[in-house]
């Protein structure tokens, strides 16, 4: 149909459709693409416009705090607004395009990790991962992880019994930060299909419920126009923080068991620089052969990180863990050569210039475990320009998060040494981990998926336990966070949801 600016509609307009998708980010767009050309009249309500705008971004402003045992609290008020984009395409506007599926271990119930286990397996998700890869025009990720080949891309000869493996990463061009022309087509052309309509600047401020039925939506525009919307079914897809915010602001919708907003999980990277007196995070590789598989010479190149599979996690009683390697050019020690480089280790640069061997920098990532005290809440005393309560994010870690991080680093160091492949330096003190970490724009877990309404906000079909006709999609439904960038998984879950909605229509 069209892309329509809701601010231009007559005040108090009524929008009607068979299915309304709240949110025009990557999940909302993927769902509309799957339903394009079908029998359903589908409408997307997107709160932003076609470009990033300061007034729209200000609606995300809130309050944040990171907390961890033995570390001073870290104020994080900038994070709620800086880690998201309120525009058609969502955070895909600035996403780097990195893609990877979650590992089989991430879906498994691991007795040593409280609240772990998904109601779907990695094998059951495989066809949806394949379709998500096709959508993003990247190679598919086989379930059996074929070994890389080629003289320039030989994996480290780590003992399979140790459980560390090369975990592949691919890059999509469909990102506003990578190929804006391609991404603009990705996020707009689907709306040309007759059964699709997209409304911009349409901020849903309330989901209205009567009994177990959602009966309508309240919409507000920054020009003071107010509208309503009604459909037979609704899908909430406004992100890992905003999904919880809107449910809580709608009379605690879905929160009968006090779970909405809890279990917030995020991804951070850990690394540090060194100097002549103090070592930084670095890996000394024994082999002289190229390490292009792990540390390609150019950024945004398909590569592998070192992952800890289920055998490693079971043996160490830890969660997921990865080490991402990157090169340091001796002539340009301050120039990162990998897209995800957080810091360049001065130690690595210094030793590389001295010709002391093949040295690489690395940053570590460890699974942020589900924690009910890590949560999104509302500040009823602080409102945005539309009258919505602002969010308060308490990003909390427990003792196990840091114990497992250190245990995983030690396990990788042992595996490198036992294989003769190298040595690892880890120079971060536990009491300084919170201050040293760098946060990603990944918000997960706040409307977690579980078959039991007492343990999850949505069921395995992503339907809200407390409403018959409201679904939630995106990374907020993840029970556990894994390590992989969440985009591919949230798209796979959304494609799976599309199939469910189509089947409901047939019935």
HELIX and SHEET records of a PDB file:
HELIX    1   1 UNK A    6  UNK A    8  5                                   3    
HELIX    2   2 UNK A   26  UNK A   35  1                                  10    
HELIX    3   3 UNK A   54  UNK A   57  1                                   4    
HELIX    4   4 UNK A   58  UNK A   60  5                                   3    
HELIX    5   5 UNK A   79  UNK A   82  1                                   4    
HELIX    6   6 UNK A   90  UNK A   93  5                                   4    
HELIX    7   7 UNK A  104  UNK A  107  1                                   4    
HELIX    8   8 UNK A  122  UNK A  136  1                                  15    
HELIX    9   9 UNK A  160  UNK A  162  5                                   3    
HELIX   10  10 UNK A  180  UNK A  188  1                                   9    
HELIX   11  11 UNK A  189  UNK A  192  5                                   4    
HELIX   12  12 UNK A  242  UNK A  249  1                                   8    
HELIX   13  13 UNK A  310  UNK A  316  1                                   7    
HELIX   14  14 UNK A  346  UNK A  353  1                                   8    
HELIX   15  15 UNK A  399  UNK A  419  1                                  21    
HELIX   16  16 UNK A  430  UNK A  432  5                                   3    
HELIX   17  17 UNK A  433  UNK A  436  1                                   4    
HELIX   18  18 UNK A  475  UNK A  477  5                                   3    
HELIX   19  19 UNK A  487  UNK A  506  1                                  20    
SHEET    1   A 6 UNK A   2  UNK A   5  0                                        
SHEET    2   A 6 UNK A 196  UNK A 200  1                                        
SHEET    3   A 6 UNK A  42  UNK A  45  1                                        
SHEET    4   A 6 UNK A  19  UNK A  22  1                                        
SHEET    5   A 6 UNK A 233  UNK A 236  1                                        
SHEET    6   A 6 UNK A 470  UNK A 472  1                                        
SHEET    1   B 4 UNK A  14  UNK A  16  0                                        
SHEET    2   B 4 UNK A 226  UNK A 230  1                                        
SHEET    3   B 4 UNK A 213  UNK A 220 -1                                        
SHEET    4   B 4 UNK A 203  UNK A 210 -1                                        
SHEET    1   C 4 UNK A  74  UNK A  75  0                                        
SHEET    2   C 4 UNK A  63  UNK A  67 -1                                        
SHEET    3   C 4 UNK A 389  UNK A 396  1                                        
SHEET    4   C 4 UNK A 375  UNK A 383 -1                                        
SHEET    1   D 7 UNK A  98  UNK A  99  0                                        
SHEET    2   D 7 UNK A 164  UNK A 171 -1                                        
SHEET    3   D 7 UNK A 303  UNK A 308 -1                                        
SHEET    4   D 7 UNK A 321  UNK A 326 -1                                        
SHEET    5   D 7 UNK A 358  UNK A 366 -1                                        
SHEET    6   D 7 UNK A 282  UNK A 285 -1                                        
SHEET    7   D 7 UNK A 422  UNK A 425 -1                                        
SHEET    1   E 2 UNK A 268  UNK A 269  0                                        
SHEET    2   E 2 UNK A 438  UNK A 439 -1                                        
END                                                                             
